[in-house]
């Protein structure tokens, strides 16, 4: 599939309908950059808590990837410690403050990596550039999560793998009720749609799920996704 053909999957009025169906709120990219400029340092300091709560899910999904790996919306580099030390790592994020912390993470972990400021919805890489594309807790913040997922698919080799660790609405009634009650305030503060349904977002992007799992009272969903493997690619 050519770049122009693939872009038709990502852009256009049909995609906007899908994206709106997947979320009820949408900050602009500029809004998100502003939000994370404020929180990047505190998120980096709280990574120990992420390791306790979500680390096992990151390890299970990201611990066996190989080759050239793209970490989309890498943030402060939280995923880096879970990757094999043999990978050729590229991390992208829209926030320069996040990337500054991610650079510190590379140094602390003694990992070689290439970090770039970039919009996940318009990746500046050629088709089929990576053996694996990973992302964690990110679709909840993208203004257009469908476009971002399709971009991940576009840049992943047909024989490669896309791995996601996402969060969303709990399947436990009281927790789900609390999430719904706080959803608007949480989004306004953090730019995060924490009542999203990750499976619906992945499905609307037209991606084929090879394996999926849930945990943490249904708030965490992980995915192993097969890139589109049409002959045109």
CORURHU-V64969 format. One record per backbone hydrogen bond with DSSP energy under -1.0 kcal/mol. CO is the residue of the C=O (numbers start at 1). NH is the residue of the N-H. If there is no record, write none. Layout:
((CO | NH) (CO | NH))
This chain:
((2 | 6) (3 | 7) (6 | 9) (7 | 11) (12 | 16) (13 | 17) (14 | 18) (15 | 19) (16 | 20) (17 | 21) (18 | 22) (28 | 32) (29 | 33) (30 | 34) (31 | 35) (32 | 36) (33 | 37) (35 | 39) (36 | 40) (39 | 43) (40 | 44) (41 | 45) (42 | 46) (44 | 47) (46 | 49) (46 | 50) (47 | 51) (48 | 52) (49 | 53) (50 | 54) (50 | 55) (54 | 57) (54 | 58) (55 | 59) (56 | 60) (57 | 61) (58 | 62) (59 | 63) (62 | 65) (67 | 88) (68 | 131) (68 | 132) (69 | 90) (70 | 134) (71 | 92) (74 | 77) (77 | 80) (79 | 82) (80 | 83) (84 | 87) (88 | 69) (89 | 114) (90 | 71) (91 | 116) (92 | 74) (93 | 118) (95 | 99) (96 | 100) (97 | 101) (98 | 102) (99 | 103) (100 | 104) (101 | 105) (102 | 106) (103 | 107) (104 | 108) (105 | 109) (106 | 111) (114 | 91) (116 | 93) (119 | 122) (130 | 157) (131 | 161) (132 | 70) (133 | 163) (134 | 72) (135 | 165) (138 | 141) (138 | 142) (140 | 193) (144 | 148) (145 | 149) (146 | 150) (147 | 151) (148 | 152) (149 | 153) (150 | 154) (151 | 155) (154 | 128) (155 | 129) (155 | 130) (157 | 160) (161 | 133) (162 | 225) (163 | 135) (164 | 223) (165 | 137) (166 | 221) (172 | 176) (173 | 177) (174 | 178) (175 | 179) (176 | 180) (177 | 181) (178 | 182) (182 | 186) (183 | 187) (184 | 188) (185 | 189) (186 | 190) (187 | 191) (192 | 194) (193 | 196) (196 | 169) (197 | 201) (198 | 202) (199 | 203) (200 | 204) (201 | 205) (202 | 207) (203 | 206) (208 | 226) (211 | 224) (213 | 222) (215 | 220) (216 | 219) (217 | 171) (219 | 168) (220 | 215) (221 | 166) (222 | 213) (223 | 164) (224 | 210) (224 | 211) (225 | 162) (230 | 233))
